[in-house]
Amino acid sequence: MKAKKIILSSLAVASAGALAAGVYKIAKDQKRLRTQEELVAEVREQMEAMGTIATLYVELYESSEERLVGGVIFEDERHYRFVYEDGLLQYEEEKL
């Protein structure tokens, strides 16, 4: 009987730990997404001066919390790749 209580207690502690780790990861992911949304809004605001944006995309595998890498396609079919880091937007036109 005592061994059964120890096993059940251990399972309860392990479950609580797993739940806490899951909640932490979800909160961290939401913070990262919120930060990226803010960076995308800043890039969009700066690039709109160049024309009407048809598509703005982000390359998640190259981006991080502080750095946004992606591209913009304008309605007149111009395509620019950009890197936005530390408040600075660097971009160059892609020739298709």
N, CA, C and O atoms as a MOPAC input file, in Angstrom:
PM7 MOZYME 1SCF
protein

 N      0.82300 1    -1.19600 1     0.00000 1
 C      0.00000 1     0.00000 1     0.00000 1
 C      0.86800 1     1.26200 1     0.00000 1
 O      0.57400 1     2.22700 1    -0.70500 1
 N      1.94300 1     1.24100 1     0.80200 1
 C      2.82600 1     2.39600 1     0.88500 1
 C      3.54000 1     2.62200 1    -0.45300 1
 O      3.69800 1     3.76500 1    -0.88100 1
 N      3.96800 1     1.55300 1    -1.10700 1
 C      4.63900 1     1.65700 1    -2.40400 1
 C      3.69100 1     2.24800 1    -3.45200 1
 O      4.11200 1     3.03400 1    -4.30200 1
 N      2.43000 1     1.87300 1    -3.38800 1
 C      1.43800 1     2.38400 1    -4.33400 1
 C      1.27200 1     3.89700 1    -4.17000 1
 O      1.16700 1     4.61700 1    -5.16300 1
 N      1.24600 1     4.38400 1    -2.92300 1
 C      1.11800 1     5.82100 1    -2.67100 1
 C      2.34300 1     6.56900 1    -3.17600 1
 O      2.22200 1     7.66800 1    -3.71900 1
 N      3.52500 1     5.97700 1    -3.00000 1
 C      4.75600 1     6.61700 1    -3.47500 1
 C      4.74300 1     6.71400 1    -4.99900 1
 O      5.11400 1     7.74400 1    -5.56300 1
 N      4.31800 1     5.64900 1    -5.65700 1
 C      4.24900 1     5.65100 1    -7.12100 1
 C      3.24000 1     6.68500 1    -7.60600 1
 O      3.52500 1     7.43100 1    -8.54200 1
 N      2.07600 1     6.74000 1    -6.98700 1
 C      1.05600 1     7.71900 1    -7.38400 1
 C      1.53400 1     9.14700 1    -7.14200 1
 O      1.28900 1    10.03300 1    -7.96100 1
 N      2.21300 1     9.37200 1    -6.02400 1
 C      2.75400 1    10.70300 1    -5.73000 1
 C      3.80400 1    11.09100 1    -6.76000 1
 O      3.83100 1    12.23100 1    -7.22400 1
 N      4.66300 1    10.15000 1    -7.11600 1
 C      5.70000 1    10.40800 1    -8.12100 1
 C      5.08100 1    10.74700 1    -9.46900 1
 O      5.53600 1    11.66400 1   -10.15300 1
 N      4.05400 1    10.01600 1    -9.84700 1
 C      3.36600 1    10.29200 1   -11.10900 1
 C      2.70700 1    11.66700 1   -11.09400 1
 O      2.73100 1    12.37900 1   -12.09800 1
 N      2.12400 1    12.04200 1    -9.96900 1
 C      1.48700 1    13.35600 1    -9.85500 1
 C      2.52200 1    14.46800 1    -9.99100 1
 O      2.27700 1    15.46000 1   -10.67700 1
 N      3.67200 1    14.31200 1    -9.34700 1
 C      4.73900 1    15.31800 1    -9.43000 1
 C      5.27800 1    15.39900 1   -10.85700 1
 O      5.49900 1    16.49300 1   -11.37500 1
 N      5.48800 1    14.25100 1   -11.49100 1
 C      5.98200 1    14.23000 1   -12.86900 1
 C      4.97800 1    14.88500 1   -13.81700 1
 O      5.36900 1    15.62400 1   -14.72000 1
 N      3.69700 1    14.62000 1   -13.61800 1
 C      2.65800 1    15.22400 1   -14.45800 1
 C      2.61900 1    16.73700 1   -14.27900 1
 O      2.48400 1    17.47800 1   -15.25300 1
 N      2.73600 1    17.18900 1   -13.04600 1
 C      2.73100 1    18.63100 1   -12.78000 1
 C      3.94300 1    19.29100 1   -13.42200 1
 O      3.83800 1    20.38800 1   -13.97100 1
 N      5.08900 1    18.62900 1   -13.35400 1
 C      6.29700 1    19.16500 1   -13.98800 1
 C      6.15700 1    19.25200 1   -15.49300 1
 O      6.55800 1    20.24700 1   -16.09700 1
 N      5.59500 1    18.22600 1   -16.10500 1
 C      5.38700 1    18.22700 1   -17.54900 1
 C      4.39600 1    19.31700 1   -17.95500 1
 O      4.58000 1    19.98200 1   -18.97400 1
 N      3.36100 1    19.49300 1   -17.16600 1
 C      2.37600 1    20.53900 1   -17.44200 1
 C      3.01800 1    21.92200 1   -17.35000 1
 O      2.77900 1    22.77700 1   -18.20200 1
 N      3.82600 1    22.14000 1   -16.32500 1
 C      4.50400 1    23.43000 1   -16.16100 1
 C      5.45100 1    23.69500 1   -17.32800 1
 O      5.51700 1    24.81800 1   -17.82800 1
 N      6.17800 1    22.67800 1   -17.76100 1
 C      7.08900 1    22.84000 1   -18.89600 1
 C      6.31100 1    23.17100 1   -20.16700 1
 O      6.74900 1    24.00400 1   -20.96100 1
 N      5.16900 1    22.53000 1   -20.36400 1
 C      4.34100 1    22.80800 1   -21.53100 1
 C      3.79500 1    24.22400 1   -21.52900 1
 O      3.79100 1    24.89400 1   -22.56200 1
 N      3.34000 1    24.67700 1   -20.38300 1
 C      2.81600 1    26.04500 1   -20.26100 1
 C      3.92300 1    27.05700 1   -20.53600 1
 O      3.69000 1    28.05800 1   -21.21400 1
 N      5.12400 1    26.80700 1   -20.01800 1
 C      6.26500 1    27.70500 1   -20.23800 1
 C      6.58900 1    27.79300 1   -21.72900 1
 O      6.81200 1    28.88600 1   -22.24900 1
 N      6.61700 1    26.65400 1   -22.41600 1
 C      6.93900 1    26.64700 1   -23.84200 1
 C      5.87900 1    27.39900 1   -24.64100 1
 O      6.21500 1    28.15800 1   -25.55100 1
 N      4.62500 1    27.20100 1   -24.31800 1
 C      3.55200 1    27.90700 1   -25.02200 1
 C      3.67400 1    29.41400 1   -24.81200 1
 O      3.53100 1    30.18300 1   -25.76300 1
 N      3.93500 1    29.83900 1   -23.58300 1
 C      4.08600 1    31.26700 1   -23.29400 1
 C      5.27600 1    31.84900 1   -24.05000 1
 O      5.19800 1    32.95900 1   -24.57700 1
 N      6.36500 1    31.10900 1   -24.10200 1
 C      7.55900 1    31.57700 1   -24.80900 1
 C      7.28400 1    31.69600 1   -26.30800 1
 O      7.69500 1    32.67300 1   -26.93300 1
 N      6.59800 1    30.71500 1   -26.89000 1
 C      6.25900 1    30.75500 1   -28.31000 1
 C      5.33000 1    31.92200 1   -28.62900 1
 O      5.49100 1    32.57600 1   -29.65900 1
 N      4.35900 1    32.19000 1   -27.75600 1
 C      3.44300 1    33.31100 1   -27.97900 1
 C      4.18300 1    34.63700 1   -27.91600 1
 O      3.88700 1    35.54600 1   -28.69200 1
 N      5.13700 1    34.76100 1   -27.00900 1
 C      5.93100 1    35.99300 1   -26.91300 1
 C      6.75100 1    36.18800 1   -28.18200 1
 O      6.84400 1    37.30100 1   -28.69900 1
 N      7.34800 1    35.10500 1   -28.68600 1
 C      8.14100 1    35.18100 1   -29.90800 1
 C      7.26700 1    35.58600 1   -31.09000 1
 O      7.67800 1    36.41400 1   -31.90400 1
 N      6.07500 1    35.02000 1   -31.19700 1
 C      5.16900 1    35.37200 1   -32.28600 1
 C      4.72700 1    36.82500 1   -32.20000 1
 O      4.63100 1    37.50900 1   -33.21900 1
 N      4.45500 1    37.29700 1   -30.98300 1
 C      4.06000 1    38.69200 1   -30.79400 1
 C      5.19200 1    39.61300 1   -31.23600 1
 O      4.94800 1    40.62400 1   -31.89600 1
 N      6.42700 1    39.27000 1   -30.87500 1
 C      7.58200 1    40.07200 1   -31.26200 1
 C      7.72400 1    40.07800 1   -32.77900 1
 O      7.96100 1    41.13200 1   -33.36900 1
 N      7.58200 1    38.91800 1   -33.42200 1
 C      7.69100 1    38.85500 1   -34.87700 1
 C      6.57500 1    39.64800 1   -35.55000 1
 O      6.80600 1    40.28400 1   -36.57900 1
 N      5.38500 1    39.61800 1   -34.99300 1
 C      4.28300 1    40.40300 1   -35.56000 1
 C      4.60700 1    41.89200 1   -35.51400 1
 O      4.29900 1    42.62300 1   -36.45500 1
 N      5.22500 1    42.34600 1   -34.42900 1
 C      5.61500 1    43.75100 1   -34.31400 1
 C      6.67800 1    44.09600 1   -35.35300 1
 O      6.61500 1    45.15700 1   -35.97500 1
 N      7.65500 1    43.20900 1   -35.54700 1
 C      8.69900 1    43.45000 1   -36.54200 1
 C      8.10800 1    43.47500 1   -37.95000 1
 O      8.49600 1    44.31300 1   -38.76500 1
 N      7.17900 1    42.57300 1   -38.24600 1
 C      6.53100 1    42.54800 1   -39.55900 1
 C      5.78200 1    43.85500 1   -39.79400 1
 O      5.82600 1    44.40000 1   -40.89700 1
 N      5.10100 1    44.36000 1   -38.78000 1
 C      4.36900 1    45.62800 1   -38.91600 1
 C      5.33000 1    46.77500 1   -39.21800 1
 O      5.01800 1    47.64800 1   -40.02700 1
 N      6.49700 1    46.77700 1   -38.57200 1
 C      7.48700 1    47.82800 1   -38.82600 1
 C      8.03300 1    47.73500 1   -40.24900 1
 O      8.18600 1    48.75400 1   -40.92200 1
 N      8.32400 1    46.52200 1   -40.71000 1
 C      8.82300 1    46.33600 1   -42.07800 1
 C      7.76400 1    46.77600 1   -43.07300 1
 O      8.06500 1    47.49500 1   -44.02600 1
 N      6.52600 1    46.34700 1   -42.85900 1
 C      5.43300 1    46.71900 1   -43.77000 1
 C      5.29300 1    48.23900 1   -43.85000 1
 O      5.12300 1    48.80000 1   -44.93300 1
 N      5.36600 1    48.89300 1   -42.70100 1
 C      5.22800 1    50.35000 1   -42.66700 1
 C      6.32400 1    51.02700 1   -43.49200 1
 O      6.05200 1    51.97400 1   -44.22900 1
 N      7.55200 1    50.54500 1   -43.36900 1
 C      8.65700 1    51.15700 1   -44.10800 1
 C      8.59300 1    50.84500 1   -45.60300 1
 O      8.91000 1    51.70200 1   -46.42700 1
 N      8.18900 1    49.63400 1   -45.95500 1
 C      8.17700 1    49.23200 1   -47.36400 1
 C      6.97900 1    49.79900 1   -48.12400 1
 O      7.04200 1    49.91800 1   -49.34700 1
 N      5.89500 1    50.14900 1   -47.43900 1
 C      4.71700 1    50.68800 1   -48.11600 1
 C      5.01300 1    51.99800 1   -48.82300 1
 O      4.28800 1    52.37900 1   -49.74300 1
 N      6.05600 1    52.69100 1   -48.41600 1
 C      6.43300 1    53.93400 1   -49.08300 1
 C      6.90700 1    53.66800 1   -50.51700 1
 O      6.94000 1    54.58400 1   -51.33900 1
 N      7.27000 1    52.43000 1   -50.81200 1
 C      7.78700 1    52.07000 1   -52.13400 1
 C      6.68900 1    51.61900 1   -53.08800 1
 O      6.94400 1    51.44500 1   -54.28000 1
 N      5.47400 1    51.42600 1   -52.58500 1
 C      4.37800 1    50.98800 1   -53.43400 1
 C      3.40200 1    50.11800 1   -52.66300 1
 O      3.55200 1    49.90000 1   -51.46000 1
 N      2.40000 1    49.62400 1   -53.37700 1
 C      1.38500 1    48.77700 1   -52.76300 1
 C      1.91200 1    47.34800 1   -52.64800 1
 O      2.32200 1    46.74400 1   -53.63800 1
 N      1.89300 1    46.82400 1   -51.43300 1
 C      2.42700 1    45.48900 1   -51.17000 1
 C      1.37000 1    44.43900 1   -51.49800 1
 O      0.24500 1    44.49800 1   -51.00300 1
 N      1.74800 1    43.47400 1   -52.34100 1
 C      0.86200 1    42.34700 1   -52.63500 1
 C      1.08100 1    41.23500 1   -51.61300 1
 O      0.12400 1    40.64100 1   -51.11600 1
 N      2.35100 1    40.95900 1   -51.30300 1
 C      2.69100 1    39.87900 1   -50.37300 1
 C      3.92800 1    40.25500 1   -49.57700 1
 O      4.90500 1    40.76700 1   -50.12400 1
 N      3.87300 1    39.99700 1   -48.28600 1
 C      5.04700 1    40.11800 1   -47.42500 1
 C      5.20800 1    38.76300 1   -46.74700 1
 O      4.28300 1    38.27500 1   -46.09800 1
 N      6.37500 1    38.16000 1   -46.89500 1
 C      6.58400 1    36.84600 1   -46.29000 1
 C      7.83600 1    36.85700 1   -45.41700 1
 O      8.75100 1    37.65600 1   -45.61500 1
 N      7.84800 1    35.95000 1   -44.45000 1
 C      8.95100 1    35.82600 1   -43.50200 1
 C      9.52200 1    34.42400 1   -43.61600 1
 O      8.78000 1    33.44300 1   -43.63700 1
 N     10.83100 1    34.33400 1   -43.68900 1
 C     11.50800 1    33.04100 1   -43.71000 1
 C     11.86000 1    32.68500 1   -42.27200 1
 O     12.87400 1    33.13400 1   -41.73800 1
 N     11.01300 1    31.87600 1   -41.65600 1
 C     11.14900 1    31.56500 1   -40.23500 1
 C     12.44600 1    30.84800 1   -39.91000 1
 O     12.99700 1    31.04400 1   -38.82700 1
 N     12.94300 1    30.03100 1   -40.80900 1
 C     14.17000 1    29.28600 1   -40.53200 1
 C     15.40200 1    30.17800 1   -40.48900 1
 O     16.42900 1    29.77000 1   -39.94700 1
 N     15.33000 1    31.38500 1   -41.04500 1
 C     16.44800 1    32.32500 1   -40.99900 1
 C     16.21400 1    33.43600 1   -39.97800 1
 O     17.14800 1    34.16100 1   -39.63500 1
 N     15.00900 1    33.57800 1   -39.49900 1
 C     14.65800 1    34.66100 1   -38.58200 1
 C     14.83600 1    34.22700 1   -37.13300 1
 O     14.89900 1    33.03800 1   -36.82000 1
 N     14.91600 1    35.23400 1   -36.25400 1
 C     14.98300 1    34.98200 1   -34.81600 1
 C     14.13500 1    36.04700 1   -34.12500 1
 O     13.41500 1    36.79600 1   -34.78600 1
 N     14.22000 1    36.11400 1   -32.79900 1
 C     13.43100 1    37.11400 1   -32.07200 1
 C     13.86900 1    38.53100 1   -32.40900 1
 O     13.04200 1    39.44300 1   -32.42900 1
 N     15.15700 1    38.73100 1   -32.67400 1
 C     15.68500 1    40.07000 1   -32.92300 1
 C     15.88300 1    40.36800 1   -34.40400 1
 O     16.11700 1    41.51800 1   -34.77400 1
 N     15.79500 1    39.36100 1   -35.24700 1
 C     16.13300 1    39.50500 1   -36.66500 1
 C     15.01900 1    38.90200 1   -37.50900 1
 O     14.56300 1    37.78700 1   -37.25800 1
 N     14.59200 1    39.65500 1   -38.50700 1
 C     13.52100 1    39.19500 1   -39.38900 1
 C     14.06300 1    39.14200 1   -40.81300 1
 O     14.58900 1    40.13400 1   -41.31700 1
 N     13.93600 1    37.99700 1   -41.45500 1
 C     14.40200 1    37.80600 1   -42.82800 1
 C     13.19900 1    37.40000 1   -43.66600 1
 O     12.41200 1    36.54500 1   -43.26000 1
 N     13.05800 1    38.01200 1   -44.83200 1
 C     11.92100 1    37.67000 1   -45.67200 1
 C     11.95200 1    38.40100 1   -46.98900 1
 O     13.01700 1    38.74100 1   -47.50500 1
 N     10.78100 1    38.64000 1   -47.52500 1
 C     10.68000 1    39.30900 1   -48.80700 1
 C      9.34500 1    40.01300 1   -48.96300 1
 O      8.38400 1    39.75300 1   -48.24000 1
 N      9.32300 1    40.91000 1   -49.92800 1
 C      8.11700 1    41.67200 1   -50.24200 1
 C      7.91900 1    41.61700 1   -51.75000 1
 O      8.86000 1    41.82300 1   -52.51600 1
 N      6.69700 1    41.34000 1   -52.16600 1
 C      6.33600 1    41.39400 1   -53.57600 1
 C      5.28500 1    42.48700 1   -53.71600 1
 O      4.24300 1    42.46000 1   -53.06200 1
 N      5.58200 1    43.44700 1   -54.58300 1
 C      4.67000 1    44.56400 1   -54.80100 1
 C      3.70100 1    44.22500 1   -55.92300 1
 O      3.93700 1    43.30100 1   -56.70200 1
 N      2.62200 1    44.96900 1   -55.99900 1
 C      1.60000 1    44.72100 1   -57.01800 1
 C      2.13300 1    44.91800 1   -58.43100 1
 O      1.60500 1    44.33100 1   -59.37500 1
 N      3.18000 1    45.74200 1   -58.59100 1
 C      3.77600 1    45.92200 1   -59.91800 1
 C      4.83300 1    44.85100 1   -60.21200 1
 O      5.62900 1    44.99400 1   -61.14000 1
 N      4.83200 1    43.76800 1   -59.40800 1
 C      5.65300 1    42.57000 1   -59.57100 1
 C      7.12800 1    42.76100 1   -59.22400 1
 O      7.94600 1    41.89900 1   -59.54500 1
 N      7.48200 1    43.86300 1   -58.58000 1
 C      8.85000 1    43.98800 1   -58.05700 1
 C      8.96100 1    43.09900 1   -56.82600 1
 O      8.01300 1    42.96600 1   -56.05100 1
 N     10.13100 1    42.49400 1   -56.65900 1
 C     10.35700 1    41.56800 1   -55.54500 1
 C     11.62700 1    41.99100 1   -54.80700 1
 O     12.69500 1    42.09800 1   -55.41000 1
 N     11.50600 1    42.22800 1   -53.51200 1
 C     12.64400 1    42.61100 1   -52.68100 1
 C     12.81500 1    41.60000 1   -51.55500 1
 O     11.83700 1    41.14600 1   -50.96100 1
 N     14.06000 1    41.25300 1   -51.27000 1
 C     14.38400 1    40.45700 1   -50.08000 1
 C     14.88300 1    41.43400 1   -49.03000 1
 O     15.54800 1    42.41700 1   -49.35800 1
 N     14.56600 1    41.17000 1   -47.76500 1
 C     14.96400 1    42.09700 1   -46.71200 1
 C     15.49700 1    41.36900 1   -45.48800 1
 O     15.21900 1    40.19300 1   -45.25200 1
 N     16.28200 1    42.12900 1   -44.71600 1
 C     16.72600 1    41.72500 1   -43.38400 1
 C     16.44800 1    42.92100 1   -42.48800 1
 O     16.91400 1    44.02800 1   -42.75700 1
 N     15.69000 1    42.69800 1   -41.42600 1
 C     15.36200 1    43.75800 1   -40.47300 1
 C     15.95900 1    43.36800 1   -39.13300 1
 O     15.57300 1    42.36400 1   -38.53400 1
 N     16.91500 1    44.18200 1   -38.66700 1
 C     17.61100 1    43.86400 1   -37.42500 1
 C     18.00100 1    45.15700 1   -36.72400 1
 O     18.49200 1    46.09100 1   -37.35900 1
 N     17.78500 1    45.20800 1   -35.43400 1
 C     18.12800 1    46.37200 1   -34.60900 1
 C     17.53400 1    47.66600 1   -35.15900 1
 O     18.17500 1    48.71600 1   -35.10600 1
 N     16.31300 1    47.59600 1   -35.68500 1
 C     15.64000 1    48.78500 1   -36.18300 1
 C     16.08900 1    49.22900 1   -37.56200 1
 O     15.60500 1    50.24100 1   -38.06900 1
 N     17.00800 1    48.49200 1   -38.18300 1
 C     17.50600 1    48.84400 1   -39.51200 1
 C     16.97300 1    47.86200 1   -40.54900 1
 O     17.04500 1    46.64600 1   -40.36900 1
 N     16.44200 1    48.40800 1   -41.62900 1
 C     15.90800 1    47.59200 1   -42.71500 1
 C     16.88400 1    47.63600 1   -43.88300 1
 O     17.17500 1    48.70200 1   -44.42600 1
 N     17.38100 1    46.47600 1   -44.25900 1
 C     18.25200 1    46.35800 1   -45.43000 1
 C     17.50200 1    45.52000 1   -46.45200 1
 O     16.93500 1    44.48100 1   -46.11400 1
 N     17.49800 1    45.97100 1   -47.70200 1
 C     16.77700 1    45.22600 1   -48.72600 1
 C     17.47900 1    45.36700 1   -50.06100 1
 O     18.22600 1    46.31600 1   -50.30000 1
 N     17.22100 1    44.40200 1   -50.92200 1
 C     17.72800 1    44.47800 1   -52.29200 1
 C     16.70900 1    43.83800 1   -53.22200 1
 O     15.99300 1    42.90800 1   -52.85400 1
 N     16.66900 1    44.36400 1   -54.43500 1
 C     15.69400 1    43.87100 1   -55.40500 1
 C     16.16300 1    42.54000 1   -55.97800 1
 O     17.33900 1    42.36700 1   -56.29700 1
 N     15.24300 1    41.61900 1   -56.10200 1
 C     15.50600 1    40.31700 1   -56.71200 1
 C     15.06500 1    40.40300 1   -58.16700 1
 O     13.95900 1    40.85800 1   -58.46100 1
 N     15.91100 1    39.97400 1   -59.05300 1
 C     15.55100 1    39.92400 1   -60.47700 1
 C     15.01800 1    38.53600 1   -60.78700 1
 O     15.72800 1    37.54000 1   -60.64800 1
 N     13.76600 1    38.48000 1   -61.20600 1
 C     13.13800 1    37.18600 1   -61.51100 1
 C     13.26300 1    36.84500 1   -62.96900 1
 O     12.79100 1    35.79300 1   -63.39900 1

